[in-house]
Amino acid sequence: MGMKIIAGDDVIIISGKDKGKMGKVVKILKKKHYGKDVSFAIISGINVCKKSIKATQKGDGGIVNVEKPINLSNVALFDSTLGIQTRVGYKFIDERKVRFMKSSGKIIE
């Protein structure tokens, strides 16, 4: 089964400190936690933390902003035509499995 949300999708945060904010998925991470598959997404501009970098011979140290992963259960696909969050469905078109938005029926490329 394919992923419901993939890199490049426009998403909205549905819970947590960044609830209601929108962004684009940069990367999807999959991990095993106590034997279960857990998926996280790194979203541009969301869940940004400051990280201290130690100075080395190659470069200066300092404080940089880092985007931390957020659990996929806290993220929903954003339907730009209706301006709301939506669920993702699958259907076959010409023997090819494609994703579509359940709210508007629009096919996601």
N, C-alpha and C positions, 0 to 999 in steps of 0.2 A: 504494500500500500504506500502510495506517495505521501509526501508531506503536504499538509493543508496550507502552510505558510512557507514561502521560500524566499531567498535573497532577492531583493528588488521590489518586493511588495510594499504598498502603502498600508500602514497599520495604525491602529489607535489603541492606547493603553486603557484597559477596562478596570484595573484595580491597582492599588499601591500608591506611592507618593507622587507618581507622575500621571495619575488617572486623568483621562481626557486629552492628553497630549498626543500629537500625531508625529510620525516619522517614517523613514524608509528603512527596511531591513537590510543590514550590511552583510551579516553572516549568521548562519545557523550552526549551533553547537549541539552535539549529541553526547551524552554521558551515561554511564551506568551508575546507579545509586541504589545500594542494597539489592542488587539483582534486577532492578527495573530500569527501563530506558527512560531517561529524562531529557527533554529538549529545551534549549535556551536560544534566545535570539539577541544579537547585538544590533541595536537600533540607533540610527544617527540622531544625536541631540537628546537622547533619553538615558536616564540613570547615569549621569556624568558624575564622576568622583575625581578628587584631586589626588595625585600620587607624587611622592617625593622621589626624585632621581638623584642618586649619588654621583658626585663628580668623578670622572675617570680621566685617564690620559688622552682618550679619544675625544671627549667632549665635556662640556660644562654640566653641572648638576642644576637642579631647580625643581619647580613644581609644575607638573603638566596635568591637563585634563584627560581622563581616560573614560571611555564608555564601557560600562560593566554589563554583563549579560542579564537578561530578564527572562523569567520562565514563560514558555509559550502559552501556559494556561491564563496568563494575565494580558494576553495580546489578542486582538481580533482584527480581521481584515477590514479595511475602510473602503466603502463604496462611494467613489467621488461623484457619480451621477445623481445619487439620492442624498449624499451627505451624511450617511449613517454607517454604523458598523454592521457587518454581515457575516453570515456563515458561508463555508465553502462546500460545494458539492462536486461530484464527479459524474461525467457522462461520456459516452463513446460517440465520436463523430468520425465517420469514415475509418472505422476500426482503430481509432486513436483515442486514448483516454485523455480528456481535457478537464481542467478545473473551471467551475463557473460560480458566480455569486448567486446565492439563493434569494436575495432580496430583489434583484433586478433581472436575473437570468443572463447577465452579461458574461461572456467567456473571458477568462483571464489568460493572457498570453505570457 
